[in-house]
């Protein structure tokens, strides 16, 4: 299955490029002072379509972990995944990408965020969502790279000692959103990560 000529607008300047020699597509960004238009001129190869989703820890079903702070608890914009053994016992545990996708950003933001990984997922119905993995101890993937579901992308951390070890994990249906604060009364553009994954274990093409 291929997706052709998919266009969308984002407010953050983004230039994504991959080599066709490796069966990857070229993405062209046209910059403007307020918006960036990304037009997908080629096709996304079948192996990189996000046609199924798993949890980011204890794959595929988060075995050995629990959701310590669920979406919208205390206005939380994601889920906090902790090992059932508690404390810092999960420090260094693996984090996996929840679906096939494109690594949009890998960066140490410092402060309360620490190391952050952001991945775009292209669904069969031409919708796009973003997954965000924060407080990582290590980042084991690179920006501007296509990856498949279940790839080890990082390890659970403490945001450089700011917290007990855990994974702060978000899913965003609005991929234009900035990094943000992790908490807000306004959850527009965010979705409940656990609910989304449960509903998208297998993604149907509903076009």
N, C-alpha and C positions, 0 to 999 in steps of 0.2 A: 504494500500500500504506500502511496506517495502523497504528499501534501504539496500543492503547487500554488504559487502566487499568493501566499498568505501575507497580509499587511496589518500592521498595528502601529500605534503611536506610544512613545514613552518619553518621559520628561528628563530622564538621565541619559547623558551622551553615552552611546554604546556602540562599539565596533567589534563585531564578531567575525572571525575569518578562520577557515579551515581549508586544508589542502584537498583538492579533488582526487589527487593521486591515491589518497587513502579512503576513497569512497565517502568523503565528507563534503559538505556543501559550503558555498561561500555566501556570507551574509553581508549585505552592503548597507551602511548607515549614512544618511544624509543629515548633516547637522544644521540646526537652526538655533536661534538664541533661546527659544522657549521649548521647542519639542524636537525630538529626533524621530524620524520616520525610518522604520526598519522594513525593507521589502525583501521577501524571500524569493530570489530570482530562480533558484534551482529547486531541487527536491531534497527532502530529508530522507535519508536511507531508512528502510524498514526497521533495521536493528536498533535505531535510535528513537523510534516512536514510543511514547510512554503508554503502553497498552496494559500495564498492570502495576500495582503499588504494594509495597511491603512497609513494615515499620523500620525506623532508622537504627534501632538497637535490638539485640536478641533476635535477629532475623530468622524467619519472616514475621513472627507474631509477638515480638517484644518479650520473649521468655526470659525470666530472671530480672525483669525491670517493672517498675510501676510508675504511673503518671502522678508525680508528687504535687504538681500545680497545674490543673487543667485549664484549657482555653476559657478565658473570661472570668476565672476565679481571681478576685482582686484586680479585675480589668486586665488580666494577663492576655497577651496576644498570641500565645503559643502554648505548647505543652512542655513541662519539665520532666525529663526522663531520668530516674534514679535507679540504681541497682537495689534489689530487695534486701541486700546485705547491709545497706546503710553507710553513712559516713562517706569517707573517701575511697571505699573499697572498689568503686568503679573507675577510679582515676586511671586513664590509659586504656580503658575498654574501647573496642572498635565502634566506629560510626559508619553506617553504610548509606549510600544513596537510595532513596525510596523507589526510584523508577529510572528508566532510561532518560537521559537528558544532556544538557549542555552547561558546563561550569561557567557561570556568568562572572563570579568574583571569588577570590580567596584573599583575605586581608586580615591583619591584626589591627583591630580598631582600638585596642587598649580599653581602659576604663572598665565599665561593667559588661562590655561585650566580649573582649578578648578576641581570639581567632574566630573568624566567621567564614563560612562557605555558603555561597548562594548558587542554586542550580535551577535552570529553566527546564520545564517538562512539556513536551509537545504532544497533546492527546490526539487520538485518531479523529476526533470530531473537530479538529482545528482550534480547540481552545488551548490556552497556555497557562500553566500555573508555575509558581516559584516556590521552591523549598529552601529554608534557611536553617543552618546548623551553627549554633553559637557556643561560646565559652570553650572551644576546643583546645586541648592540650597540644596537639600537633595537627597539621594539615598535610594530608597525604595525596592530594590531587593538585592539579594545576589549572589556572584560569585558561579559558578559551580551549576547552577540551571536551569532546563527546565521550560520555561514559554510559555504562549499562547498569541496570538495577542490581543492587547487591554489591557494587564495588565499594571497597573500603576506602573512605575519603578522609578520615581523620580519627582522632581519639578523644574520648571524653576528658574534659579539663575543668579548671576552676576559675577561668578568666584571670589567670595570673594571681591566684590566691584570694580573689574577691568573694568566692562562695565555696561551699562544699562541692565536690565534683558532681556534675550533672550535665545533661544535654538540654539546652534551650532550643526548641524546634518549632518552626512556624511553617505554615503553608499560606501563600497569598494568591488570590485570584486576580488581583490587580498588580501586575508586574512592574508598574511604574512607581511604586511606593519607594520612598527613601528608606534607609536603615531603620529609622524610628527609635523608640525608647523601650520597646518590649512590653509596655503597659499603656493602655489608653481606654477611656470611656467610649471612644469612637473606634469601633472594630470594622468599619467599612473597608472592604478590599482584602480582609483576612477571613480565613475559614477555620473551623474547628479541625485541627490536624487529624485527630483520631477518627472523627466521624467521616472525614474525607477519605482516609485510607480504607476504612471498612466498606465504604460505598464504591470504592474504585479498585478492589482487589483484582478484578478483571474489567477493563474499560471497553465498552461497546461503542462502535461508530454509529452515532445517532443522527448523522447528517441526512 
